[in-house]
Amino acid sequence: MASATSCLSIYCNPLVRNNPRYDIAIIGCGPVGALAANFLGKEGLNVLIIEREANPYPLPRAAHLDHEMVRLFQSLGLHDTILKDMRDTEGHLHVGADHGVLRYMGTSGKPRPFGWSNDYFFYQRELEAHLRDALDRFDNVTLKLGTELNDIRNLTDHVALDVTSNGSQQTLQARYVIACDGARSVVRKRLGIALDDLNFEEPWLVVDAEVDGPVSFPPIANLPDDCNIQQLSVMMCDPNRPATVVPGRGNHRRWELMLLPGEDDTRMMQPDKVAELLHPWLKDVPHNIVRAATYRFHGLVATQWQQDRIFLAGDAAHQTPPFFGQGMCHGFRDIANLSWKLTMVLRGLASPALLTTYQPERDPHVRAVISAAVSAGRYICMLDKEQAANRDISIREKVKRNELPTTAADLIPPITQGVIAAQTPSAGARFIQPRVSAAGETRLLDDMTQSSWRLIGSKQVLTNSAKTLLSELSKELDIQFYNTAQWQCTALAEWLAKTGTDAVLLRPDHYVFGTCTGDASALLADLAGQLFASDAIKLIDCRLPLFMACSEFDPPRFQQEWLGLMQKRFSATQQLDQGMLVAGHNHYSIAGHIGTGDTRLADEMVAFINDCTRG
Ligand SMILES: Cc1cc2nc3c(=O)[nH]c(=O)nc-3n(C[C@H](O)[C@H](O)[C@H](O)COP(=O)(O)OP(=O)(O)OC[C@H]3O[C@@H](n4cnc5c(N)ncnc54)[C@H](O)[C@@H]3O)c2cc1C
């Protein structure tokens, strides 16, 4: 009743009348919000994105991203445009207190399993501008600049957003909201969501400069022959002043310099102090300081990423120390994860229960990478000389024993729970993107396979039942089978051989749903069960308005035929059986897919029930 009243009051509010109800509203057009609008716009959804400022944040922030982000740009057809303003680099180097190499995570000359270089450097403002400009492609995306969110409310079937735009107030409506409103997120605060503090907070000075010449490094012992230090992100773990030196795109360079105890933030940002700090690196090389600012590097993760119809993503959900340059990358992964799920739910293909897999999939993933960055931060920020010397010994021993990742790509763990066939080998892993040749043409895997869900492997997995399931699934999902025998690609064959499987089923975000050996039916049935059966589970709790009750008919026949029908359509799973049929004495309550707006199935159900009861 309370919700009905609030809906009515919203309807009567003159600020709301005449405003359309958007499928999705995105709060904040930083990089994460802009990427979200591109993904959801591409799906044809009716998207609103609001941004308080008129232009992208002008000063440099993120400088590094990895291959997975370029693959997302590729999914959007934006990689060619964006790559023009990026440069790839040759990896990361950590240097010890004694100025000897601690750890070299180089990528030069190494294979590129994911199709792109491991590390790219760029200028955040340019990247944001590309993502924003790309929204012009979509008539179904409305970008409202100079529009600030003041308040937000989850209501029964939509979210109400109070905004101020050019001095006037409005209440807008959307079925779902993604809050990409940054570290100080108004939405997170309004929803009362706390942040878990991962106990890392260190003050750093970040200096960006345009530099016309090479940077001077102190002599570094044991530098590998194949490495060009000018092309690396170099972490000087020197207790005199821990520092990172990063090559940006063009002639852009970044220094991140730890503030020492007692140093004053404001004083350290003054031009004369910045010049003094950079002098050993730049000597007489001509340069121009773009900006110098102090930051508190910290690790924070929201305790709740979804509240009803509202989701947190990007810095609103988590913040990471930038030691592996992953802060924005986490936000992009959030969007890749959430956008296909929201699309399915908004199209009525899956129940909103699917959305509850967002946090369980993303939160442990983010925490694992933040933990790696925090532990790197702890050893990088060591100021005690004796401790730093011991650290150097210990890290070098770990490197010898192969206990530490050898490229930054190895830092990213698989998804361990959520929409994956967890019992199958390599479920949840990021899938490789090799070059594939067919009919005289060689292309990257994602360009060769256009569908969003992909079953890739040997033809033998397509048994008759797997074919039937695939064809049923393809009525709801953009899914296709790709026969590796028709391609030349040793990397795919090697991947399958290494996992001991015959086929892999990929999700739209390029993570592995699962793998199979022989018949793919069970894998496809598992997918169907996970995507569609959740309605049944949900409806058990709230079946009153949605169920149909019928009694006094032939229960065994009903059960057999009903389950047959459901099996054919969705492949029966334990949850489906339990959820769809709640047995009483000669009485069955049936809860179905009606809640998602699948009227075709509802009609099938009604016809079938009528048929049974007549019999
Ligand atoms: C020094 C530094 C170095 C970094 N280096 C890296 C790196 O190398 N690699 C990496 O991946 N990440 C890095 N990061 C992190 C990266 O910059 C952030 O993770 C990224 O900007 C987060 O994007 P976002 O879209 O979530 O939030 P933001 O970029 O903060 O965007 C939020 C947007 O929401 C808007 N907004 C806020 N409130 C409202 C409101 N009420 N109404 C309307 N609009 C609103 C804001 O104006 C803003 O445009 C670095 C960060 C810093 C500070």
The ligand as an SDF file (V2000), in Angstrom:
LIG
                    3D

 53 58  0  0  0  0  0  0  0  0999 V2000
   46.1920   10.0420   -9.5650 C   0  0  0  0  0  0  0  0  0  0  0  0
   45.3150    8.9490  -10.0780 C   0  0  0  0  0  0  0  0  0  0  0  0
   45.8410    7.9880  -10.9050 C   0  0  0  0  0  0  0  0  0  0  0  0
   45.0240    6.9690  -11.3920 C   0  0  0  0  0  0  0  0  0  0  0  0
   45.5590    6.0480  -12.2430 N   0  0  0  0  0  0  0  0  0  0  0  0
   44.7750    5.0820  -12.7500 C   0  0  0  0  0  0  0  0  0  0  0  0
   45.2630    4.1970  -13.7340 C   0  0  0  0  0  0  0  0  0  0  0  0
   46.4020    4.2930  -14.1610 O   0  0  0  0  0  0  0  0  0  0  0  0
   44.4310    3.2330  -14.2220 N   0  0  0  0  0  0  0  0  0  0  0  0
   43.1450    3.1200  -13.8040 C   0  0  0  0  0  0  0  0  0  0  0  0
   42.4460    2.2010  -14.2920 O   0  0  0  0  0  0  0  0  0  0  0  0
   42.6270    3.9730  -12.9020 N   0  0  0  0  0  0  0  0  0  0  0  0
   43.4090    4.9600  -12.3760 C   0  0  0  0  0  0  0  0  0  0  0  0
   42.8880    5.8810  -11.5130 N   0  0  0  0  0  0  0  0  0  0  0  0
   41.4800    5.7660  -11.1080 C   0  0  0  0  0  0  0  0  0  0  0  0
   40.5220    6.3770  -12.1220 C   0  0  0  0  0  0  0  0  0  0  0  0
   40.8290    7.7130  -12.3890 O   0  0  0  0  0  0  0  0  0  0  0  0
   39.1200    6.2590  -11.5680 C   0  0  0  0  0  0  0  0  0  0  0  0
   38.9140    4.9220  -11.1660 O   0  0  0  0  0  0  0  0  0  0  0  0
   38.0630    6.6660  -12.6010 C   0  0  0  0  0  0  0  0  0  0  0  0
   38.0950    8.0120  -12.9000 O   0  0  0  0  0  0  0  0  0  0  0  0
   36.6830    6.3360  -12.0280 C   0  0  0  0  0  0  0  0  0  0  0  0
   35.7270    6.5930  -13.0010 O   0  0  0  0  0  0  0  0  0  0  0  0
   34.1960    6.8040  -12.5850 P   0  0  0  0  0  0  0  0  0  0  0  0
   33.4980    7.0730  -13.8660 O   0  0  0  0  0  0  0  0  0  0  0  0
   33.7620    5.6880  -11.7100 O   0  0  0  0  0  0  0  0  0  0  0  0
   34.2100    8.0780  -11.6360 O   0  0  0  0  0  0  0  0  0  0  0  0
   34.6320    9.5850  -11.9870 P   0  0  0  0  0  0  0  0  0  0  0  0
   35.7070    9.6210  -13.0040 O   0  0  0  0  0  0  0  0  0  0  0  0
   34.8920   10.2430  -10.6940 O   0  0  0  0  0  0  0  0  0  0  0  0
   33.3380   10.1850  -12.6600 O   0  0  0  0  0  0  0  0  0  0  0  0
   32.1740   10.4500  -11.8950 C   0  0  0  0  0  0  0  0  0  0  0  0
   31.3360   11.4520  -12.6660 C   0  0  0  0  0  0  0  0  0  0  0  0
   30.1010   11.6170  -11.9880 O   0  0  0  0  0  0  0  0  0  0  0  0
   29.7730   13.0030  -11.9760 C   0  0  0  0  0  0  0  0  0  0  0  0
   28.9010   13.2260  -10.8150 N   0  0  0  0  0  0  0  0  0  0  0  0
   29.2190   13.0730   -9.5110 C   0  0  0  0  0  0  0  0  0  0  0  0
   28.1510   13.3400   -8.7380 N   0  0  0  0  0  0  0  0  0  0  0  0
   27.1430   13.6650   -9.5700 C   0  0  0  0  0  0  0  0  0  0  0  0
   25.7780   14.0420   -9.3550 C   0  0  0  0  0  0  0  0  0  0  0  0
   25.2640   14.1350   -8.1270 N   0  0  0  0  0  0  0  0  0  0  0  0
   25.0030   14.3010  -10.4400 N   0  0  0  0  0  0  0  0  0  0  0  0
   25.5130   14.2070  -11.7150 C   0  0  0  0  0  0  0  0  0  0  0  0
   26.8030   13.8750  -11.9580 N   0  0  0  0  0  0  0  0  0  0  0  0
   27.6030   13.5910  -10.9010 C   0  0  0  0  0  0  0  0  0  0  0  0
   31.1190   13.6890  -11.8530 C   0  0  0  0  0  0  0  0  0  0  0  0
   31.0590   15.0370  -12.2880 O   0  0  0  0  0  0  0  0  0  0  0  0
   31.9980   12.8200  -12.7390 C   0  0  0  0  0  0  0  0  0  0  0  0
   32.0240   13.2560  -14.0740 O   0  0  0  0  0  0  0  0  0  0  0  0
   43.6770    6.9110  -11.0080 C   0  0  0  0  0  0  0  0  0  0  0  0
   43.1380    7.8880  -10.1790 C   0  0  0  0  0  0  0  0  0  0  0  0
   43.9500    8.9020   -9.7380 C   0  0  0  0  0  0  0  0  0  0  0  0
   43.3450    9.9610   -8.8640 C   0  0  0  0  0  0  0  0  0  0  0  0
  1  2  1  0
  2  3  1  0
  2 52  2  0
  3  4  2  0
  4  5  1  0
  4 50  1  0
  5  6  2  0
  6  7  1  0
  6 13  1  0
  7  8  2  0
  7  9  1  0
  9 10  1  0
 10 11  2  0
 10 12  1  0
 12 13  2  0
 13 14  1  0
 14 15  1  0
 14 50  1  0
 15 16  1  0
 16 17  1  0
 16 18  1  0
 18 19  1  0
 18 20  1  0
 20 21  1  0
 20 22  1  0
 22 23  1  0
 23 24  1  0
 24 25  2  0
 24 26  1  0
 24 27  1  0
 27 28  1  0
 28 29  2  0
 28 30  1  0
 28 31  1  0
 31 32  1  0
 32 33  1  0
 33 34  1  0
 33 48  1  0
 34 35  1  0
 35 36  1  0
 35 46  1  0
 36 37  1  0
 36 45  1  0
 37 38  2  0
 38 39  1  0
 39 40  1  0
 39 45  2  0
 40 41  1  0
 40 42  2  0
 42 43  1  0
 43 44  2  0
 44 45  1  0
 46 47  1  0
 46 48  1  0
 48 49  1  0
 50 51  2  0
 51 52  1  0
 52 53  1  0
M  END
$$$$
